[in-house]
Amino acid sequence: MKKRLVMMLAGGAVLGSVLTAGVGYASDFMQTIKINTKPVTITLNGETIVSGDKANTYQNGKENVPAAFQYRATTYVPLNLMAKTFGKDIAWNGSTRTISLTDPAPQPGIWAGRLEPSLTATSDGKYTYSVKNQTERALKFEFTSSQRYDFAIKNDKGETVYLYSSLATFAQVLGEENLKQGESLSYDINVGELGLEKGTYILEAWLTPKDGTTGDISVPFIVK
């Protein structure tokens, strides 16, 4: 499917939710082009960013735009979408017509170091999910049930085919876990017992404290 799109060209096409058109530029920098909006799939480290199983759109803050399109053998993706994917802040300066990508400002209360997650294959279909306190202070996690972690399985289309917490039962009791510097929490995950069909999957795991999920990590695996 092809559509006509009016886009701004200023030394090359730049897509982004911050892109605007000044009146003085309209006559010299505007042209009508034909684009191919047939859906494409874009993945990052095995995780789907844009799914090609349907015609995706992206909300750029003002309106829905194509999540990806192709023009002259080149694929274009909204700059705002990619900035968020890579954890960058994005800003537009209309007076200088400059798009700025920057690292987010550190949040108050964050100490040096981080909670370091890992997801290690121990045997066929079995993994160990761990989080290690690599900060400069002890960490305390509070929980509203006996659940401490969760994990999900996604197929190669980015669809969740299994969610641990949707089937498991947890005692409704308050609890906490304390991690001193250098200490770890570890949990075993067995995807081999889930009866998955042959194919490529993504295993995602995370902690579930009451303040919000943390320690997120994912790894791809194949069921043969």
C-alpha positions as CSV (number, residue, x, y, z in Angstrom):
1,M,0.0,0.0,0.0
2,K,1.4,3.4,-1.0
3,K,0.3,6.7,0.3
4,R,1.3,10.3,-0.4
5,L,3.0,12.1,2.4
6,V,4.0,15.8,2.6
7,M,7.2,16.0,4.6
8,M,9.8,18.5,5.3
9,L,13.2,18.0,3.7
10,A,16.1,20.0,5.1
11,G,19.4,18.5,3.9
12,G,17.7,15.1,4.0
13,A,14.5,13.8,5.5
14,V,14.3,13.9,9.3
15,L,11.4,12.3,11.1
16,G,10.4,13.2,14.7
17,S,7.5,14.4,16.7
18,V,9.4,17.7,17.2
19,L,9.7,18.4,13.5
20,T,7.9,21.6,12.5
21,A,7.6,23.8,9.4
22,G,8.3,27.5,9.4
23,V,6.3,29.6,6.9
24,G,9.5,31.0,5.4
25,Y,10.7,27.5,4.5
26,A,7.5,26.2,2.9
27,S,8.1,26.9,-0.7
28,D,11.7,25.7,-0.8
29,F,11.6,22.7,1.5
30,M,8.3,21.0,0.9
31,Q,7.6,18.3,-1.6
32,T,5.1,15.5,-2.1
33,I,6.5,11.9,-2.1
34,K,5.2,8.4,-2.4
35,I,5.9,6.1,0.5
36,N,5.4,2.4,1.2
37,T,3.5,1.8,4.4
38,K,3.5,-2.0,4.2
39,P,4.1,-3.1,7.9
40,V,7.7,-4.0,8.9
41,T,9.0,-5.6,12.1
42,I,11.8,-3.8,14.0
43,T,13.5,-5.6,16.9
44,L,16.2,-4.5,19.4
45,N,18.2,-7.3,21.0
46,G,15.4,-9.7,20.1
47,E,12.6,-7.6,21.5
48,T,10.0,-6.2,19.1
49,I,9.9,-2.4,18.9
50,V,7.6,-2.2,15.9
51,S,5.5,-5.3,15.0
52,G,4.9,-6.1,11.4
53,D,1.8,-8.1,11.9
54,K,-0.4,-5.1,11.5
55,A,-0.3,-1.5,10.3
56,N,1.2,0.2,13.3
57,T,0.9,3.9,14.2
58,Y,2.7,6.0,16.8
59,Q,1.3,8.8,18.9
60,N,3.8,11.6,18.5
61,G,2.1,13.9,21.1
62,K,-0.2,15.5,18.6
63,E,-1.5,12.8,16.2
64,N,-1.0,9.2,15.1
65,V,1.7,8.8,12.5
66,P,3.1,5.6,10.8
67,A,5.4,3.7,13.2
68,A,7.6,3.0,10.2
69,F,7.6,3.5,6.4
70,Q,9.9,2.9,3.5
71,Y,11.0,5.4,0.8
72,R,13.7,4.7,-1.8
73,A,15.0,1.6,-0.1
74,T,15.3,3.4,3.2
75,T,13.2,2.7,6.3
76,Y,12.1,5.7,8.4
77,V,11.0,5.6,12.0
78,P,9.8,8.5,14.2
79,L,12.8,10.0,16.0
80,N,10.8,10.4,19.2
81,L,10.0,6.6,19.2
82,M,13.7,5.7,18.9
83,A,14.7,8.2,21.5
84,K,12.3,6.6,24.0
85,T,13.5,3.2,23.0
86,F,17.1,4.0,23.8
87,G,16.2,6.0,27.0
88,K,17.0,9.5,25.7
89,D,15.2,12.8,26.2
90,I,14.4,14.7,23.1
91,A,13.8,18.4,22.5
92,W,13.1,20.8,19.6
93,N,14.5,24.3,19.4
94,G,12.4,26.2,16.8
95,S,14.6,29.2,16.6
96,T,17.7,27.2,15.6
97,R,15.8,24.2,14.1
98,T,17.8,21.9,16.3
99,I,16.7,18.5,17.6
100,S,18.6,17.6,20.8
101,L,19.0,14.1,22.2
102,T,20.3,13.9,25.8
103,D,20.6,11.5,28.7
104,P,17.8,11.9,31.3
105,A,18.8,13.9,34.4
106,P,19.5,11.6,37.4
107,Q,16.6,11.3,39.8
108,P,17.1,12.5,43.4
109,G,17.8,9.7,45.8
110,I,19.7,7.5,43.4
111,W,23.0,6.2,44.7
112,A,26.1,5.3,42.7
113,G,25.9,1.8,41.3
114,R,22.8,-0.1,40.4
115,L,20.7,-3.2,41.1
116,E,22.3,-5.6,38.6
117,P,20.0,-8.3,37.2
118,S,21.1,-11.5,35.5
119,L,19.3,-14.3,33.8
120,T,21.6,-17.4,33.4
121,A,20.9,-20.7,31.7
122,T,21.8,-23.5,34.1
123,S,20.6,-26.5,32.0
124,D,18.3,-27.3,29.2
125,G,15.2,-25.1,29.7
126,K,16.3,-23.9,33.2
127,Y,17.4,-20.5,34.2
128,T,18.4,-18.6,37.4
129,Y,17.2,-15.1,37.7
130,S,19.3,-13.0,40.1
131,V,19.6,-9.4,41.2
132,K,22.7,-8.1,42.9
133,N,23.1,-5.0,45.0
134,Q,25.8,-3.0,43.3
135,T,24.9,0.3,45.0
136,E,26.8,2.0,47.9
137,R,24.1,1.2,50.4
138,A,21.8,-1.5,51.7
139,L,18.5,-2.0,49.8
140,K,15.1,-2.9,51.2
141,F,12.3,-4.2,49.1
142,E,8.8,-4.5,50.5
143,F,6.2,-6.9,49.1
144,T,2.4,-7.1,49.5
145,S,2.3,-10.9,49.1
146,S,4.6,-13.9,49.0
147,Q,5.4,-13.2,45.4
148,R,9.0,-11.8,44.9
149,Y,9.4,-12.0,41.2
150,D,7.5,-12.5,38.0
151,F,8.5,-13.8,34.5
152,A,6.9,-13.8,31.1
153,I,7.5,-15.6,27.8
154,K,7.0,-13.7,24.5
155,N,7.0,-15.2,21.0
156,D,8.8,-13.8,18.0
157,K,5.8,-11.5,17.3
158,G,6.2,-9.8,20.7
159,E,3.0,-11.5,22.1
160,T,3.0,-12.7,25.7
161,V,2.3,-16.5,25.6
162,Y,2.9,-17.1,29.3
163,L,2.9,-15.0,32.5
164,Y,3.9,-16.7,35.7
165,S,1.8,-14.5,38.0
166,S,-1.4,-15.2,36.0
167,L,-1.3,-18.9,37.0
168,A,0.6,-19.0,40.3
169,T,-1.0,-18.5,43.7
170,F,0.6,-16.3,46.4
171,A,-0.1,-15.9,50.1
172,Q,-1.5,-12.4,50.8
173,V,1.0,-11.5,53.5
174,L,3.3,-8.6,53.8
175,G,7.0,-9.3,53.5
176,E,10.4,-7.8,52.7
177,E,13.8,-8.6,51.4
178,N,17.0,-6.8,52.5
179,L,20.1,-6.7,50.4
180,K,23.4,-5.5,51.8
181,Q,26.1,-4.3,49.4
182,G,27.2,-7.1,47.2
183,E,24.4,-9.5,48.2
184,S,22.0,-11.2,45.7
185,L,18.6,-12.6,45.5
186,S,18.1,-15.6,43.2
187,Y,15.1,-17.5,41.8
188,D,14.9,-20.6,39.6
189,I,12.8,-20.5,36.4
190,N,12.0,-23.6,34.3
191,V,10.6,-22.8,30.8
192,G,11.1,-26.5,29.7
193,E,8.0,-27.5,31.7
194,L,5.7,-25.0,30.0
195,G,5.0,-27.1,26.9
196,L,6.0,-24.4,24.5
197,E,5.8,-25.1,20.7
198,K,9.0,-25.0,18.6
199,G,10.1,-21.5,17.9
200,T,12.1,-18.5,19.1
201,Y,11.0,-16.8,22.4
202,I,12.1,-14.1,24.8
203,L,12.2,-14.8,28.5
204,E,11.7,-11.7,30.7
205,A,12.0,-11.5,34.5
206,W,11.7,-8.8,37.1
207,L,11.2,-8.2,40.8
208,T,7.7,-7.2,42.1
209,P,8.1,-4.9,45.1
210,K,5.1,-2.7,46.1
211,D,6.9,0.4,44.9
212,G,7.0,-0.9,41.3
213,T,8.8,-3.5,39.3
214,T,12.6,-3.4,39.1
215,G,15.5,-5.5,38.1
216,D,14.1,-6.1,34.6
217,I,16.1,-8.4,32.2
218,S,15.3,-10.5,29.2
219,V,17.1,-13.2,27.1
220,P,16.2,-15.0,23.9
221,F,15.9,-18.7,23.7
222,I,14.8,-21.4,21.2
223,V,12.6,-24.4,21.7
224,K,13.6,-27.1,19.3
